Amino acid sequence: MELYIRIKDGQPFEHPIFGDNFRQAFPSVDANNLPSEFAQFTRVDQPSLSAYEVYEGVTYEWQDGGVTDVHHVRSMTDAEKIAKQNLVKTQWAERGWASWTFDETICGFVPPTPRPTDNKVYRWDEPILSWVEIA
């Protein structure tokens, strides 16, 4: 994906512009020889978060002669972890299965036996405490 961004006072300004839009908006600018008011931009996908991380946003920063996304992630505080665990447990108590147990590592509930991994579709049957194939 070809992207550019405006530079104002030496810093990234506003949001990245797709290459085609850039050329239409600034036809006199040579994308291969950018003036100081523009820079190439590299998009970086938002990271996957663990159960106890908080995404705090993205900034555009200079790196290796261009501008890129820099994603900001922080670990939850102990109080945030407990609040999240309590919320998950409360929601599970309202509509989950009694036989499943809370796994603090994933902040979620796990069945007494793992779901089969044979590419078939299953549902949990609480009365028999087993996975049942859906035909």
HELIX and SHEET records of a PDB file:
HELIX    1   1 GLY A   19  ALA A   25  1                                   7    
HELIX    2   2 ASP A   78  ARG A   95  1                                  18    
SHEET    1   A 5 GLN A  11  PHE A  18  0                                        
SHEET    2   A 5 LEU A   3  LYS A   8 -1                                        
SHEET    3   A 5 PHE A  38  THR A  42 -1                                        
SHEET    4   A 5 GLY A  66  SER A  75  1                                        
SHEET    5   A 5 GLU A  53  GLN A  63 -1                                        
SHEET    1   B 2 THR A 101  ASP A 103  0                                        
SHEET    2   B 2 GLY A 108  VAL A 110 -1                                        
SHEET    1   C 2 TYR A 122  ASP A 125  0                                        
SHEET    2   C 2 SER A 130  GLU A 133 -1                                        
END                                                                             
